[in-house]
Amino acid sequence: MLRTHNCGELTIKNIDKEVTLCGWVQRTRELGGMTFVDLRDRYGITQLVFNMDTNAGLCEQARQLGREYVISVKGTVTERSNKNAKMSTGDIEITVNSFEILNEAKLPPFTIEDNTDGGDELRMKYRYLDLRRNPVRNNLELRHQLAMETRNYLSKLKFIEVETPYLIRSTPEGARDFVVPSRMNPGEFYALPQSPQQYKQLLMVAGYDRYFQIVRCFRDEDLRADRQPEFTQIDCEMSFITQEDILNTFEGLTKQLFKSIKGIRMDKFTRISYADAMKYYGSDKPDIRFDMRFVELKSIEADAASQGSLFHLTNGKDFKLFDEAEIVVGINAKGCSEYTRKQLDELTDFVKKPQIGAGGLIYVRYNPDGTLKSSVDKFYTADDIKLWAEKFNAEPGDLILILAGKTEKTQKALNELRLEMGSRLGLRTNDTFAPLWVIDFPLFEWDEETNRFYAKHHPFTSPKPEDIPMLDTNPIDVRANAYDLVINGVEIGGGSIRIFNKDLQKKMFTMLGFSDEEAQAQFGFLMNAFEFGAPPHGGIAFGFDRLCSMFGGSESIKDFIAFPKNNSGRDIMSDSPSTISKEQLKELSLKVNVK
Amino acid sequence: MLRTHNCGELTIKNIDKEVTLCGWVQRTRELGGMTFVDLRDRYGITQLVFNMDTNAGLCEQARQLGREYVISVKGTVTERSNKNAKMSTGDIEITVNSFEILNEAKLPPFTIEDNTDGGDELRMKYRYLDLRRNPVRNNLELRHQLAMETRNYLSKLKFIEVETPYLIRSTPEGARDFVVPSRMNPGEFYALPQSPQQYKQLLMVAGYDRYFQIVRCFRDEDLRADRQPEFTQIDCEMSFITQEDILNTFEGLTKQLFKSIKGIRMDKFTRISYADAMKYYGSDKPDIRFDMRFVELKSIEADAASQGSLFHLTNGKDFKLFDEAEIVVGINAKGCSEYTRKQLDELTDFVKKPQIGAGGLIYVRYNPDGTLKSSVDKFYTADDIKLWAEKFNAEPGDLILILAGKTEKTQKALNELRLEMGSRLGLRTNDTFAPLWVIDFPLFEWDEETNRFYAKHHPFTSPKPEDIPMLDTNPIDVRANAYDLVINGVEIGGGSIRIFNKDLQKKMFTMLGFSDEEAQAQFGFLMNAFEFGAPPHGGIAFGFDRLCSMFGGSESIKDFIAFPKNNSGRDIMSDSPSTISKEQLKELSLKVNVK
């Protein structure tokens, strides 16, 4: 080793020790006749001291050191007069006897500090410098810890990690594949896996019983913020289990990660059905760090009995918006009755934004003096509004915010408003974690454009046994044995119990509009495998990049990926993708056809 | 869980317990009024028993069970009368009360037994059935264990695993890249990494100090037996270290793997220079499970003094072959003096095979009675031959085998003969492990065809500091700080200390025939990174598939990969690669151009 110690480990216990350290020059300062150099490596910073009085030549050389120079230093551990309690090495400094410049450095284009002056584009171009900054390095160390904990936890539960292939068969179903031309098989292509779904099911057919893999997946989608063309999954599958076993096993994993990485002990996770998630939060990934559940004043979807009682709250008062609405639904913003006109206008503007799309916002102030004031006072009496306030369990000081319109759209808009209010009220803090299982997803979703059913999860997802009879009568109501793990409103993972019965699988394909030939062409090798004794099985996959960013208290996954791509799928550091040579194209039997 | 226990855990301690097991029907046997079913899962086999006397109906149903049916069984753990000491569950059986067929199975196309009747092609087509067989499952469980041990060992040494990208920039140097067309950047391509070499060096520039990754790599080469287009590496890099630190760290890892996985404690690994490996074994990956070192009777490469003494052993006796040879070199096959004429002819045929290419084989028998008999008695006297025998340290009973010709070719041929003799003499057993570091590789190799130097390892490999002056005078003699780990004649890993000095790197590129522009185009982002403070660093990569097969005592890596491809890069199970649709090609701005 070129060093005796790293830059993060020397303390008062090492006083008078002769040491050799290596690292990068973080900064140099001159103070009277002294020169101080902060020497940095992955493990910390150690202060070097040079004295003009005792060794002018060496001190002079030290003053020439530029930022980010790589040096090797020999010296003696000395107690500091001005201790720094914030640093692990803050009690000591190194009185340097000699040093060597191992490598010079050009001036970095941005500061290597926790809060850098570098913009996103510049940081990505010089990612190797950005990676030197503590916050980014901490993120990647966290990622390593999470991967290690996950592997050790699952391995102890007899899961085995099996590496599945990256060069696989392209299937047109689902998102768009990245493809890889085969030189040895001209005109043919491999695909990069969107997930190892079929392979993990094959491993269950092969009797592997408990499989996991921390695995890269690829999707050639138009990138949104926080989407990467390559991303990492914790991918799992189990045999001879029920949904309950999957939920418990991966709740166990999640709890273990929170306990060991963040020191947080979690209670049993809340569960909610998809139907209730939509009804009470307008979202299939509710943020339950705060309550603020939806309250319906009217819903045409409610059962007949309650409809009667609901309708009288809103209808027949000549307020056309409510009369014609499928749903009238709101939230109670506790303690917000004194919101100003300006604040209410902001909220109205918020819900009217095109991406949210509400027509307007109705409010009811429950004034601290017990009086009620609403934006629809001209249609409803004080007694009418009083009844609303009771439905909302509102108290003096509260502010009720109401939207009305088509059910699905209104619920979604109110979800956005609820999240906005949660943020405004400081109820969505990064250091609180509220996990939630969303279960009983619908099996199908109907696509208006193509006029057909799509599998909400994927075509191998099993319907709930008790709902199977509805496949023929009202398929849209059939619930699946499918589940998502949501933390703080972010979907961390999802999975399902799979169909392992051939006839049921065939029925599914028929309902999804696949002919036998199409099903065979796309899923043939998996369906063939199922003929040789498939066990009951199911699984789950966690988005690992997102899990890391959740643990790191950030909303951007990019900060948790060593070398991410930008929103057009480019790596600007290496300037990739790039053109390839004519010879390469020829070998691959390809022609580029760009207009 | 659909079971209370698995099929490998019930013992005499569980007698009288009511249990539910799930698994596959391995076989059914009828014996008098009894029917026995072996139920199999990943964990073992448990015997089920049905009695015609006590429950004829159930017994009758059991007799209908086909091989590989998936069933769920309820019953009572009972002590066996005929115990089977070879099975963990051999003391008990399950007296079945009821069972359910979870899934039927078609008759498998080959037997699911340790020694199957399925050929390679059939096993690959139905890989999910092949994976059910114990030997294959054991291989993959071994692989999982090796990966876990590696990760935990390196993690404890403060290595962090960083996931590097799979969609990277294509570089023409080295082997052929697999490329991935970019839809969003028409006419441009990503490449799949042949190794994360540049990224791990960037991580060192970024100060990560100790990096590892168990990572998939891709090479579009014409496949030989035991080459896969995608393969897995244990990839590592360290900063502020010398070659000695790398060797010790990864010797430590290897020892730990042997200790924990195979219970074998290993002594300090032998080291040999590349020059000595060629001189004594004719190979840069000697199998040192057995000695049988080369002995030179003549070598034009030997120093002048010893040449004089060597030449008189072979030259001037009118034996043209030896007179004209650059080298006369042989091995002593202990105890083989009584090889028959036929056996000697076989060995002669062996060395004359085109892929070995020797012109012939000279032998000397040291008969048990002390007399010497050689195939060149007509040129050499008994005294001449006696001198040879002394050089070989031969004793009565030994057989000396000698080749002559051009140095390199003859050494390589003799290496093959040595390995052949090792095998014939049973000196190359699968349960002996002889690790060896081969060090001091040459920095360059000369390519006759293109008339230029190539980097023996890669262009970032550092020359030995003491050899740097020779870069200008006799570059072919410059040794590199490069090393391979060889076990039992198989290259398990290799690496080098990297150049981190800009001027030296520039000189290397010049010597390799790169213009500045070419170097910049291919390695620009790494070279730019080096300008911002690169630390001294170096690394190593282990071939993980090969490491697994070594531990599993097999020579084929395919048996240690869950879903391997065949020698034309096809996965015959999923029939991949395959054609893709016109729409897909159009989106990618590509045309297929197959004649």
Interface residues (C-beta under 8 A of the other chain):
Chain A: M1 L2 R3 N6 C22 G23 W24 R40 D41 R42 Y43 E68 Y69 V70 S72 L102 N103 E104 A105 K106 P108 Y126 R127 Y128 L129 L131 R132 R137 L140 E141 R143 H144 A147 M148 R151 N152 S155 I160 E161 V162 E163 T164 P165 Y166 L167 I168 R169 S170 P172 R176 D177 F178 V179 V180 P181 S182 R183 M184 N185 P186 G187 E188 F189 Y190 A191 L192 Y199 L202 L203 V205 A206 G207 Y208 D209 R216 F218 D220 D222 L223 P229 E230 T232 S239 F240 I241 T242 D245 F500 N501 F525 A529 F530 E531 F532 G533 A534 P535 P536 I561 A562 F563 K565 S568 G569 R570 D571 M573 S574 D575 S576 P577 S578 T579 I580 S581 Q584 E587 L588 S589 L590 K591 V592 N593 V594
Chain B: M1 L2 R3 N6 C22 G23 W24 R40 D41 R42 Y43 E68 Y69 V70 S72 L102 N103 E104 A105 K106 P108 Y126 R127 Y128 L129 L131 R132 R137 L140 E141 R143 H144 A147 M148 R151 N152 S155 I160 E161 V162 E163 T164 P165 Y166 L167 I168 R169 S170 P172 R176 D177 F178 V179 V180 P181 S182 R183 M184 N185 P186 G187 E188 F189 Y190 A191 L192 Y199 L202 L203 V205 A206 G207 Y208 D209 R216 F218 D220 D222 L223 P229 E230 T232 S239 F240 I241 T242 D245 F500 N501 F525 A529 F530 E531 F532 G533 A534 P535 P536 I561 A562 F563 K565 S568 G569 R570 D571 M573 S574 D575 S576 P577 S578 T579 I580 S581 Q584 E587 L588 S589 L590 K591 V592 N593 V594
